[in-house]
């Protein structure tokens, strides 16, 4: 069970990457977060904590990083994982603009339940978060 949002920007990929990997600043553009922190450097295997505005604090782990291109982090829920994949790409190699995508998946036996409980709220907040990132990057 998955959804995503993509925006195009004239900003360099490195700027989007910097915004995305500054974990402590995630609440600046993600209206669903009260706080976010990472233990150590932003790399595969790193862990951190997220405090949502609604719900209990949770831990996350970074499972995949391709510098300046993409990363994936996972939060363990009850019999379900929330997987966030963020990536930068070009739809048209001849164009000067890039695209950046934020994808959210619920995986596991209770994915349907968490998709129902959290998915709609996250899906509604995602376009605003992406627009905030674009605004920060283009400022």
C-alpha positions in Angstrom: 0.0 0.0 0.0 1.8 3.0 -1.3 1.4 6.7 -2.4 3.8 9.3 -3.5 4.2 12.9 -4.6 6.6 14.4 -7.2 7.5 18.1 -7.8 9.8 19.7 -10.4 12.3 22.3 -9.4 15.0 24.5 -11.0 17.0 24.1 -7.8 20.1 21.9 -8.0 19.8 18.3 -6.8 22.4 19.0 -4.1 20.2 21.6 -2.5 17.2 19.2 -2.3 19.5 16.6 -0.9 20.8 18.9 1.8 17.3 19.8 2.9 16.2 16.1 2.9 19.2 14.9 4.9 19.1 17.6 7.6 17.0 15.4 9.9 16.7 18.0 12.7 15.1 20.4 10.2 12.4 17.9 9.0 9.7 19.5 11.2 10.4 22.8 9.4 8.8 21.4 6.2 6.9 18.4 7.4 3.8 19.6 9.2 3.2 16.2 10.7 6.4 16.2 12.8 7.0 17.8 16.1 10.7 16.8 16.2 13.3 14.6 14.4 16.8 13.7 15.3 19.5 11.3 14.0 22.2 9.5 16.0 25.5 10.2 14.2 26.0 10.8 10.5 23.3 10.4 7.8 24.3 7.0 6.3 23.0 3.5 5.8 22.4 1.9 9.2 22.0 5.2 11.1 19.1 5.4 13.5 17.0 8.2 14.8 13.8 9.3 16.5 10.7 11.0 15.2 8.0 12.6 17.3 4.9 13.1 15.3 2.3 15.8 16.2 -0.2 13.0 16.7 0.9 9.7 18.2 3.8 8.4 20.2 7.5 8.9 19.4 9.1 6.3 17.2 12.5 5.1 16.0 13.6 5.0 12.4 16.5 3.4 10.6 18.1 4.4 7.3 18.2 1.3 5.1 19.5 2.7 1.8 21.5 5.8 0.8 22.7 6.7 -2.7 24.4 10.2 -2.1 22.7 13.1 -3.8 20.1 10.7 -5.4 18.0 8.7 -2.9 17.5 7.3 0.5 15.1 5.1 2.3 14.2 4.9 6.0 11.9 2.6 7.9 9.8 2.9 11.0 8.6 -0.2 12.7 4.9 -0.2 13.6 2.9 -3.1 15.1 3.2 -5.9 12.5 3.8 -3.3 9.9 6.7 -1.1 8.6 6.3 2.4 7.4 8.8 2.8 4.5 9.8 6.3 3.2 11.7 6.5 0.0 12.9 9.9 -1.3 14.6 10.3 -4.6 15.8 12.9 -7.1 15.5 12.3 -10.8 15.1 13.9 -14.2 12.1 13.1 -16.3 13.7 14.7 -19.4 17.5 14.5 -19.6 17.6 17.6 -21.9 15.7 19.7 -19.4 17.5 21.9 -16.8 14.9 21.1 -14.1 15.0 18.1 -11.8 12.2 16.2 -10.1 12.1 15.0 -6.5 9.7 12.3 -5.2 8.6 11.3 -1.7 7.1 7.9 -1.6 5.4 6.3 1.4 4.6 2.6 1.8 3.0 0.4 4.5 4.4 -3.1 4.4 3.4 -6.1 6.5 0.4 -8.0 7.8 -1.3 -4.9 9.3 -0.4 -2.6 6.4 -4.0 -2.2 5.5 -4.8 -1.0 9.0 -2.0 1.5 9.2 -2.7 2.7 5.7 -6.3 3.3 6.8 -5.3 4.9 10.1 -2.4 7.0 9.0 -2.3 7.0 5.2 -5.0 9.5 4.4 -3.5 12.0 6.9 0.0 11.6 5.5 -1.2 11.7 1.9 -3.0 15.0 2.5 0.1 16.5 4.2 2.6 15.3 1.6 1.9 18.0 -1.2 2.4 20.8 1.4 5.6 19.3 2.7 6.9 18.9 -0.8 6.0 22.5 -1.7 7.8 23.7 1.5 11.0 21.8 0.3 10.7 23.4 -3.1 10.3 26.8 -1.6 13.3 26.4 0.7 15.4 25.0 -2.2 14.5 27.8 -4.6 14.9 30.7 -2.0 
